[in-house]
Amino acid sequence: NKNMTILNIITLIISVFALILSIWAFTIDRKLKLQQIRQNEDEKIRRTSADMFCEILADNKTIRIINRGQSIARNITFEYNEDQLTINGIHNVFPYKQLVHGEHLDFRFIGEYAKDKHQRIVMTWDDDFQNGRRSEQVILI
């Protein structure tokens, strides 16, 4: 009977250990699945998003608007303070129909008379991820 009690205790210990191991494995598996779901969602967002960016080129007279994202940016608008900055030809172009990945638009600008050399630029666009996306940047002219 004493052997039976020891055997029961050993069996109980093994069962408890197996239960703990199962719970730990389930927790790890769940975390991995959630991480994979998040990665898949992030990848989908990355694939379906345009990323509009504005920069001043090295000549300090050209402003470049570029789509750095993987999706096509459509119906692009561009806002800036016209009292501080003159961008040649921009009113003839915007709203712009679309820019594909890596495509850009260059405009000559005049900013010598600006009171503030930091200018706020706002771009809005539609892409495969969402309509009405918005990017606000401050550029140094």
GIURBEL-V685596 format. One line per field, one symbol per residue. ss: DSSP state (2 for helix, 1 for strand, 0 for the rest). A space follows every 50 residues. Layout:
ss=???
This chain:
ss=02222222222222222222222222222222222222222222222200 01111100000111111000001111111000000110022200011110 00011111110000000111111111000000111111110
